[in-house]
Amino acid sequence: MTATVLEQPAPARAGTGGGGLPARRAVMRWALRMFRREWRQQLLMLGMLIIAVAATVIGAGVAANTPPPPAAGFGTATASVTIPGSDPHLAADISSLRSRYGAVDVIENQAISTGSSQQAYLRAQDPHGSYGQPMLKLDSGSYPAQADEVALTQGLSTLYNVQAGGTWHQDGHSYRVTGIVENPTNLLDEFALVAPSQLTSPAQVTVLLDAQPPGSGTGPGSNANRDTLPGLPQGAVAAFAGLSTGGSLSPAVIVLAISVMGMVFVGLVAAAGFTVIAQRRLRALGMISALGATERNVRLVTTANGAFVGVIAAVAGAGLGLAGWLVYAPHLGTDTGHRVSAMHLPWWAIGLAMALAVATSILAARRPAKNMARVPVVAALAGRPGEPSAVHRSILPGLLFLGAGLACLFLSGGWGGTGGTDTLFLLGGLIGVVAGIFKFAPVSIAVLSAAGPRVAVSVRIALRDLVRYRARSGAALAAVTFATFLAMLICVIASVRFSNVLDYTGENLTSSQLVFCTSAQGQTSSSQALTHNQVASLEQQMGNWASSMHATSVLTLADAGATLNQIGRNNNNFSGPLYVATPQLLAQYGIKDVNPDADILSMRPGFSSEPSMQLAYGTLGNPDKLPATANNPVIEEVTGLPSGTSAPNTVITEHAIAKYGLHEHLDGWLITTPQPLTAQQISQARAIAVQDGVSIESKSGELDLGQIANGATILGLLIALGVLAMSVGLIRSETARDLRTLTATGASSTTRRTITAATAGALGLLGAILGTAGAMIAGLTWAHSSLTTTFGHVPTLDYLLLLVALPAAAAAGGWLLAGRNPATIARQPME
């Protein structure tokens, strides 16, 4: 007997037929039961959405609390006036400000030496002042009230090894320590607090007061025709709290924009997952269609599944993110240098992130839902997949998105972007480029159909399966492309930043290096500040410390009072020290053959080709003197010099010193040890510097280009391989019946391994090519620079890792994890 199944005609109108609301409720209940039954197959989608929401919550908290708080530098005041301590009428000027603006808060500062590059102050401030209370907090003990009392910050307390109740000696004075204090708005602010008016000769006085910026309206300080406050003392500088920074975007908005990109990435993976789930349910969907369900009812099954996943992920992700934020918030205060309130969160951004998670999941489920609803009932009951859509439909939208994205990146200003509109162009450009690359994923998948007869049968099966199930494999390829794109884009941007040989960046010193400077903080010509006996004493103590560290070298650093700049380009002067190329220094780094006419030696790549360079000299010991200049000095690149930004990476030759009549002055010593210096050893060196009134510099934590590029590449590889593992698992599960058929016909485990390895390797190779090409095009457009400048500094290893290691690792993983015999040689059971 032959059974016949008739296609049910569609209702006359979209709003009629199909059982109405009761039918939709029944379909949703069935979808919920299916979700509960297959929750294990959806764990990956749930997990990725939960992580995306949690990361957005934590990121929004970090972004909202990273900028300095509104009270930083002003407390509750609206303006501050900084008066130099050398003002002969200081008391009268403060009285004049008090009579004009009412209550004021006076903070007096005097610099003290701590032995490091960070400044510290002896500060006189009223703890109960009118405006400065948010800038002062007592952690333990009590505030100083007498002339011989002081409260220290924790950093100074540790440095001088003195606690509350102890005695602190400074500049011949002895103070009794009454407590530990801090500036909550700036935890890096190191100071010793004394009672108000206890500084006889402050170097700087800050007066906090209530005044409006000029031209902002009525009030004691409003004055549209002046650039500063009326009645300001001569030499004083006014600043105002809360002034706009040029329309820059809120950090929370930027985090939300990045979250949108992350949700797009998750949505691509989720789309692949929902496609497989819908395909797995195809026969069940065909059955409910045969029972009278409309296309809308069939679409609702998968769409409701997406809504369930999105809601659960939004709630769980928000809870996980809040828990993570509460744990991290205290540490963020240390990282950002100011106290953080755990409840200071952009709740609107968190709510939008939760809504985005639900919307992402629903949208990811809608496309497979529409595709499954259009499958004829007979084909659905037979479990046959539908015909893939034509690839040409995605080419034109891809070109439009890519063109718009590149235009936005070009208009964003590159490194010269100033925020506001430039930031919007940058974010819009990235989203446009990513969307354009995604649109090209199906086209790239279609290319695999060109595999010829010379390719092994198992490889052809894998490639043609990718083409056959293009809706799912295209989304998986887009996700892999996205991970590769981000990794390579970070490498390209870092390469552009590190290509600026004048504004040189990177780590200052290695962990085995330490510089003893003959200056304290704020001094520029320290060699004149120390007498011959002081230098001899410092050199002896430094030498003893270096001997105890078993130092491999102690290199004397000399300065000649010269620097470099580029003519006609503001803010593009030479950054870093310009030491003297003494014979000891050249011998230290094995430099022998140099141009005898060279004025400058540098290891900075490309420095010798910089145009319009100028050597300025003759100001050492006299900063007010106008420097003499020499245009186009002879610069020779020498690879043997060290690369640290505070190391002698660029030096002036003795030929130039003699040529321009310069004089060498001792600047310090660079000490190199065989092992990385510990915190205790650095503290010992700092104590020596404090005793002699000088300073030290050690490794500060900046990353070099290789560390940034390698970190980004490894992270991109891990994300891409994770996506590939999930995607290949989905792909092979969808073709499980084909594998059972192959096994039944005698296919060995090698064949099954080859199919899986070819699937993973093809997706990895296409994703690496698309992602790398997209990042290079985007980086070149954004940087406004040449090919050499944009890509010349990216380590070759990172190119190879993304283009070669990613597909190789994917193929190897697919080979190792496949090959197991199917549990049964049977058809998929009816749901």
N, C-alpha and C positions, 0 to 999 in steps of 0.2 A: 504494500500500500504506500502511496506517495503522499507525504504531508505537504500542504501548501500554506505559506504564511503571507498574508496580505498586508501591505503598508497602509497604516491608518492615515486618512487624509487629515491635513492640518486644520485647525479651527478657522472659521471665517475671519475673525478678528483676534488681535493679540490679547485683548483683555477678556475674551470669552472662552468657554470650554476649559478642559483640563481639570475640572473639579474645584476651581477657585481656591479659597483660603484653606479649607479642610485638606485638599490634596497637597498644598504646599507644606502644611504642618506635617502631614504623613511622610512626605518626601524628606523633610528635614529631620524627623525622628529616625527615619531609616539611615540617613547620612550620618547622624550622630552615632548610631549603633555600628555602622561601618568604620567610623573613625575610632571608636573604642576597640573594635576588633583588630584594626590594623595600625594601632598606635606605634608599634615597634618599627614599622616601615617608614614612619613619618618623624622618627626621632631626630634625624639629621636636620630636616627643615625646621622643626621646633627649636632644636639647639642653636642653629645659626640665627634665627630670628631673636631668640632670647639673648644671645650674646650681642647682637646688634643693638637691641634696646638697652641692655645693661651698659654697653660701651658708650651709648649716647648719653645716658643719665650721668655716668661718671665723667664723661668728657664735658658735658654742660656744667657740672659742678666745678671742674677744674678751670674751665674758661671763665666762669663768672667770678671765681675767687682768685685767679692768678693776678689780674691787674692790681696795682696798689689801691688800698681803700681810700675813700674820699677824704678821710682825716689825715692822710699822709702829708706831712709838711705844713699843715694848717690847723689841725685839731678841729675845733668848731668855729674857727675864724673864717672870714670870707677873703681876707687878704693878709699878706705878710710883707714887712719892710725889712730889708737886710742892710745894716749900717756897718761899715768897717770900724774895727776897734780903734783905729788910729784917728778917728774923728775927734778934733780938739774940743768940740762942743757936744760931746756924746750925751751927757746928762740933760743938757738944755734941749737937744733935739728930741729926746724921748719924752720930755715934759711937754714939748710943743705938740707931738703926736697925741699924747694923752688928752690934752686940753681940746684938741680939734676933733678927735674921734671917740672920746669917752674912754671906757675901760680898755686897757691893753694888757698883753702878756709879754714879758720880756724874758728872752732866753739868751744867755751869754755862753760863748764857746771859746775854748782855747785848745789848740792842737797839742797832743802828747804823742810821744814815740812809743810804738808797740813792737817794733822790729820786723814788721811785714809791710806789704804794699797797701794794706787796708788802713784807712785813717781812723784815729780815735781821738776823743775830745774830753777835756775837763769842762763840765757843763754846770752852770748855775741856773736853776729853774724852780719856780714855785709849783710844787705838786698839786696845789689847789687853785691854780691860776684860772683866769676867766675863760681861756680858750685852749690851753695846751694839755688839758687832762687826758684826752684820748691818745696823746703821744707819750704818755708816761704811765708805767704800771709797776707796782711793788710786788715782786714774786715771793720774797721772804724778808723777815726782819722789819726795819722801819726806815722812814726817810730821814736824811740828815737834818739836824736842826741847829747845830752849833758850828762854829768856824772850823773846828778840827775834826769834823765828821764827814764821811763820804759813803755813798752807796755805789756799788760797781755792777756793771752788767756781767752776765755769766761768763762771757768770753774773757774779759779782763780778770775776773776772779780766778779763772783757770790758768790764765797766762802767768799771773803773779803769785799763784798758789796761796791765796788768802781768802778766808771766808768771813762771814759776819762775826764780829767780835775781835777780829784780828787787826793788824796795823798795816797800812799801805804807805809806802814811801815813794814820793814823786817830787823831783826837782828840789831836793833838800827839805821838803815838808813831810811831816808824818800825820796821817789821818787814821782815825778809828773807823773801821768799816761797820756800818750799821745795818746793811741789808743788801739784797740783790734786786736790781731793777731791770727794766727793759723798755724799749719803744715798741709797742704792739704793732704799729703801722710800718715799722722797718726793723726787723730783727737783726739785720746786719749793722745797725747803728751801735757802735761800741763807744761807751762813754762812762765817765766817773761823775756822779751827781753830787754836787755840794749844795749847801743851803743858798737861797737867793741872795744876790749882791755880795757873794764871797769871792768873786774874781776881780782882782784889782786892775788887771790889764788884759781884758778879753781881746782876742783877735777878730771876733765877729759877733755882732749882736743882731738877733732876729726879734722883731716886734710884731706880734700877732694882734690884729684889730678887725673891727667890723666895718667894711667899706665895700661899695659897689665898684665894679670895673668902670673905667671912663666910658661915658655914653650909654650906659646900660639902664638908665632911669634916674629917679630921684633918690637922694640919700646923701650922706656926708661925703662920699667919695665920687659921686657922679659928676662927670665933666666931659662933655662930648668933644671938646676942643683940645684935650690933652692926652698924651700917651701914657701918663702915669698919674699917681695920686696927687692932688693938690696939697701943698705944704710939705712936700717930701724934702728931707735934708739933702744937702749937696753930697753927691757920691753914693747915695742910697739907691737901692733897686727894689721895686715893688713887684709882687706876683699875686695872682688872684686864683682862688680855688674854683674848680668846676668849670673852667673855660673849655670850650669845644676844641677838639683836636683835629678839626678839619673834616668833620663828617665821617669819620671812620666807622666801620660796622661794629656792632656789638660782638664780643667774642662768642656769646651764645648763638648768635645768628650764623657765625662761621661754622661753629660746631654742628648746628642743625643742617647747614648746607653739606658738610662732609657726611653727616648721617644720611642725607638723601642719597649720596653716591653709594654709601655702604648698603642702604636698603635696595638700591638698584642691583648691586652685586648679589645680595641675598635673594632678591626676587628672581634673578636668572637661575640660580640653583634651585629655588623652589619651583619655578616653572618646569624645569626638567623632572623634578620629583612628582609633581602633580600630573604631568603627562604620563609617566609610568604608572601611577596609581589609577588614572582614568583608563589606560590601556588594560591594566589588570582587571578592572571592573567592566570591561567592554561587554562581555556576554551578559552580566547582570543588568547593565543599562539597557541592552537590547531586550531583555526579558520584560522590564517594566514598561518599555516602549510598546511591546506587543500586548501588554495588559491595558494599554490606553493612556500612558503618560505622554504629555506633549513635549516638544523640544524644550520649552521653558522649564518643565519639571525635570527633564534630564540634565539640563544645565545647572539647575539648582542643587543637584546632588553633589557635584564637584565644587561648585561655588560655596555651598554651605560648609563643606569640608575645609576649604580655605579660610572661611570666617572662623571656624572653631580653632584652627591652628593659630590664626592671627591673634584672637582674643587671649588664648592661653599664653602665647608667647609674650604679648604685651604686658599682661599682669605679672607673669613670672619674671620677665626681663626687668620690669620696673622695680619689683621687689629685690631682685638680685643686685641691680644697679645701686639702689639706695643703701643696701647693706654694705656693698663694697665701698661706696662713697663715705659712709660713716666711719669705716675702718681707715680709709686713706686720708680723710680730711685733716687729722692732726699732723700727718707727715707732710701734707702739702704746705702747711704753714712754715715748716722748716725749709722746704724746697724753694718757696717763693719769697721768703724773708719777711713775712708778716702774718699775724694771727688770722685764722680762718674760722668763720662761723659755719658749722655743719648745716644749718638750716637756711643759709643764704644760697638758694638755688633758683634758677629760672624755671619755675613750675610750668609756665606756658610752653617752653621748649620740650620739657619732659612729656607733657600732655600731647603735643604734636608728634613726638617720637612714637608714643604708644599708638596714636591714630595712624601714623605711617606704617607701623608694623601690621596693623589689621588691614589697611588698604593694600599694602604690598602683597600680603598673602592672598587676598581676594583677587587682585589683578593677576597674580601668578596663576591662579586656578581658573580664571575666566577663559583664557585662550584654549587650554585643553578641554574645558567644559563645552565650549562652542563647537570645537572639532568633533568631540564624541557625540554631541547631540545631532550632528549632521550625518553621522554614519547610518546608512540604511539598516533597518531592523535585521534583515537576513544576514548582512555582513557582520553586524554586531553579534548576533547569536553564533556565527561561525568563528568569531574572534579575529577577523582579518583587519589589519590596520588600514586607515584611509590613505588616499594618495597624498603625497607631500605637496605643499604649495609651491608655485613657481618661484624660483630664486630671484628673477629679475625685478620682482616687486620691491625688494629691499635695497636695490642698488641706488635708485634716485633719492630716497629718503636718507640713505647713508651719506651720499655726497652732500646733500643739503645740511645735515647735522655737522658733518666734518668741516665744511666750508664756514658755517657760522661759528663753530667752536674756534677754528684757527683765527678768524677775524677778531673774535673777542680776546684771544690770547695776545694777538699782535697789539691791540689797543690797551692792554693792561699795564704797559709800561715796563715790563721786565723787573730787574732789580730796582729801577727807579720808581716803581709804583708807590703811591703815597697813601693808600687806603681809600675808603669811600668807594667812589665809582671804579677805581682801578681794581679793588678787591672784588667787586661785583663782576667786572669783566673777566677776572681771573677764574672765579668759580664757574661763571657761565661758560667760559671757554673750555674748562676741563670737562664739564658735564656734556657739552656739545661734542667734543672730540670722542669721549667715551661712548656716547650714544651712536655716533657715526661708525666707530669701530665695531660696535655690537651689530649694527645693521649689515656689516660685511661678513659676519660669521656664517650665515647660511650659504652665501656665495662660496666661501672658502670650503665649506663641507662638500658642496656640489663638485668641486674640483677633484675630489677623491674618486669620483666615478670614472675618471680617465685611467684608472689602473688597468694596465694591459695584460695580455695572456702570459707574459713572461714572469709576472708576479706570482708567488706561490698561491695555491688555491685558498689556504687558510687566511692569508693576508687579504685576498680579494673579498672573501666572505666578510671579514671585519670591516673593510673600507666601505663595501656596499651596504652593510647594515647601518653604518653611520649616515650614509646618504638616504637610505630608506626611511630611517626614523629621524629625519632632519629637525623636526620640531624640538625633540629632546636633545639631540646631540649639538644643535646650534646653540641652545641655551647653555649647555655645559662648556662648549668652546668659548662662548662669550665670558663666562665666569673665569676660566683659566686666563683668557686674554686680559681681563681686568686686573688680576693679581700680577701678571707680568708687566703690564703697563705701569702700574704704580711703582713697582720695584725699579724699573728702568728710568722712570721719570725722576725719582729721587736721585738716582745716580747722575742723570744729566744735569739737574739743577745744582747738585753739589759740585759737579765738574765746572759749571759756569762760575759759581761763587769762588772756587779755588783757583780759577784761571786769572784772577785779578792780581797781578804781580806787585802792584803798588799797595793796595789794601790787602796785604797778605794775611791769611788766616790759617788756623790749624792749632795743634797743641803747642803750648808755649815752651815747655821743656819735657824731657822724658822723666819717668819716675826715678831715674838714677842720677838726675842732675839737680843742682841747687846753685843759685847765684847769690853771693854776698855783695850787696850794693854798698858803696861808700856814702850813701845818702839816706836820710829818713824820708817819710812820706812828705810829698809836696815840695821837696827840694830838687832843683834841676841842675845845680852846679855844686854837687856835694863835696867835690875834692877840695874846694876852698873852705868848706865848713869844718874840715878836720885838720888839725895840726899834724906836723910830721910825727910827733910822739904818739898822737892818737892813732894815726895810720899804722905805725909800727906795732902798737899794742893790739889793734884789731887784727892785723895780719898774723901775729903770734897766736892769738886765741883761735882765729879761723884755722890756722895751720894745725893746731892741736886737735881741733874737732875733726878736720879732714883726716888726720892720721888715725884717730880712733875709728873712723869709718872705713879705713884701709882704702882711701881714695886712689883711683888709678891715675888721676891727673888733677892738678890745680892750675887753671889757666888764668893769667892776669888779663883783665879786660881794660882797655884804654879808650878814651873818648877824645875827639878833636874838635867838638863843638860844631859839627857840620851835619846837614840833613839834605834831603832831596825833595824835589817837587816837580810837577809837570806844568809847563807854561800854558796858560790859557784854559786850564780845567780846574774849577773850584772843587774842593772836597775830594781831590784825587791825589793828595800828596803821599809821600812815602810813609808807610807805617812800620814801626819797629826801630830798634836801636841801630846806629851806624858806628860800629866799633872800628878800631884801628887794626889793620892787617899787620901786626907785629911779626917779626921772624918766629917768635915762640908760637903764635897762633897758627901760622902757616905750617910750621913743622908739626904741630899737634894733629892737624888733619891731613898731613902728607901731601901738601900742595907745594910743588917745586917749580914747574914751568908755567910762568904767567907772562902776559904781555908787559914788557917793561914800561910802556906808555899808558898802561891802564890806570884809571883813577879809582874805579870801583870794581870790586869782585863780589859776585853774588851767585848763590845756588838757585835763585828763583827762575824757573824756566820762562824764557821769552823776555826777560828784563832788558837784555842788550838791544832788543829791537823796539823798545818803547820810544816814541818820538818826543821831541821837545822837552827833554829832561834838563833839569837845572840843579846845580850844586850850590847850596846856600851855606855860608860859613862865617866865622868871625864873631859869634854872639856868645860864646862860652864865658860864663861869669858875668855877663852884662846883657840880660834879656831885653832891656830897653834900647839897645843899640841896633840900628838897621843893619841887616846882614849884607855882606858882599856876595855876589853871585857869579857863577861861571856856567855858561850854557853848553849843553851837549857834552858832558864829561864822557870819557871813554869807559864803557862798562863791559866787563868780560864775565861770562858765565862760567862758574867753576863748580862742578858737581860735588867736590869733596867737602864743602862747607856743610855744617849741620843745618837741619830744616826747621828747628823750633823758632817760633815767632819772637821769643826773647833770647834765643841763642844767636851767636854771630853768623847769621845766614847771609848778611851783606856787610862788607867791610870797606873802608877807605884805605887806599894803599899809602905807603910811606912816600912813594913818588908824588902823589897828590898833596901830601902834607908839606913836602919841601917846595912843591910848585906854587902853592897858594900861601905859604908862610904860616901854617897852622902849628899849634902846640898840643902835644899829647898830655892828657890828664888821667890819672887813675880813676876808673869807674867801678871796679869791683873784681871779683874772682868767680870763675865758673868751675865748680867742683863736680867731678864725675866719680861715682862710686861703683863697685862691681855688682852690687845688689840694689834693688829698689829701696828707697829710703822709707823708714817707718814713721808714723806720726810722732812717736817719742823722739826719734832722732831729729826730725824737723823742729820739734819744740825746743830741743837743746840748742839748735842753731839760732832759733828765734830769741831765746833768752840771751845769747851772746850779743845779738843785734840790739836788743833793748838796752843792755848794759852800756853799749858804746854809742847809742843814739843813731844807729843806722837801720837797715832793713834787709830782708832776704826775700827771695822768690823761688818757689818750688812749683812742681807740676800742678796746674789749676783745674784740669779735667776736660779741656777742650778736645774734641775729636778731630782726627785728620781725615782726609778724603777717603783713604782706603778703609778706615773703620766705618764711616758712614755708608759708603757704597757696598761694602761686604755685608753689613748688617741689613741694609735694604734688600739686597739680593737674596740673602738666606731667608729672610722673612717672606719675600715673594715666592721663593721656591717652596717653602713649607705650605703656604696657603694654596698655591697652584697644585701641589701634589695631593693635598687633602681633598681639594675639589675634584681632582682626577680620580682619586680612589672612590669617592662617592659616585661620580658620574659613571665610571666604568661599571661599578656595581649595579647601578640602575639600568645601564644599557644591556649588560649581559643578563640581568634578571628578566628584562623584557623579551629577550630572545632565548629564554631558557628552553622552550619547546624545540627550537631549532637545534640547540646543543644536544638535547635528548635524542633527536632524530639522527644527528651525526654519530652519537655514541652507539645507537642501535645499528647503524650501518658499518660499524667497525672503526670509527675515528679514535685515535689514541689520545692519551693525555697531552702528548706533544702538540697535536693539532689544536686541542682546546687551549693550551697555554699560548700558542702562537696567535690565536684569534684574540684573546684578551690582551696580550702584549701589543699587538698591532693596533688595537683600538685605543689603548692608553697612549702609545707612542705617537700615533697620528694626531690625537687631540693635543698632546703636549707640544709637538712640533708646530702645528698651526697656531696654537695659542702663543707660543714664544715668538713666532715671526710677526703675528699681528700686533701683539703687545709691544714688542721692541720697536717695530716700525712706527706705530702710533706715538710712542713716547719720544722717539727721535724727531718726528715731524713737529709734535707739539713743543718740545724743548727748543728746537731751532727757531720756531715762530715766536715763542715767548721771549727768548734771550736777545733777539735782534743782533746776533753776532755771527761770525763765520763758522764754517764746519769745524775748523781746527779748534777754535775757542770753545765751541759748544761740546764737542766730543773728544777733544784731544787729551783730557785728563781722566776720563773714565777708565778705570783699570780694565785691561783686556780680559782678565780672569772673569770679571762680572759679565761681559758679553758672552764668553764661552759657557759660563754656568747657565745662563738663561737660554741660549740658543742650542746648546749641545747637551748639557747635563740634565736639563729638565725633561726633554723627550726620552733621553737614555734612561734616566731614573724611573720615569713613568712606565716605559716598556719593561724594564727589569722587574719593577714591582708587579706589573700585570702578569708576567711570566711566573714569578714565584708564588703568587697568591691564587693562581688558577690551576686547572688540571684535575681537580677532584671529580670522581664519577658522580653523575646525578643520582639522587636518592631513589628516584623512580623513573621509569620510561612510560609516562602516562600523560594524558592531556590535562589541562587545567580544569579543576572541578568547577561546577556551577556554584555561584555564590548563593 
